[in-house]
Amino acid sequence: MITFLEKVKEKINEKIHPEQLQVIDNSSLHIKHKSFQPNKFHLKIVLKSEKLKSMSKIESHKIIYAALKDEMKNKIHALEIVIK
């Protein structure tokens, strides 16, 4: 069975085709936060993409958010993006 993190990786790979991709679940770091929801993830995405790096930060983030549209609505509470 595919895990949620694998699904996120799959969607980013399909839409963006980065040279490298790492998806990190940082949810455990936010357990004590007031707005913490155990059924939602705090993710950090680190990717190397010449395509995204050549764009403005806003444009590149829009592409990532669009690729994860459904996940952002239902399963992701916070998303940190690092483009190398």
C-alpha angles and dihedrals in degrees: 000000000000116000123226092251091052089051090052090049091048093052093048092047091050096050104031108022096210121194089232132010134187125177115195125191107219095169093116090061090062102047094111095049116115094236096044114140115191092209093057130071134230103210136185117202118197115185140165111218126154088195094057094038090059090057130073115272091248094052094047092048090049089057092051093046090049091052089052097038097130094041091051090054097047115017112017120075097173133014125194114192126198118182118193 
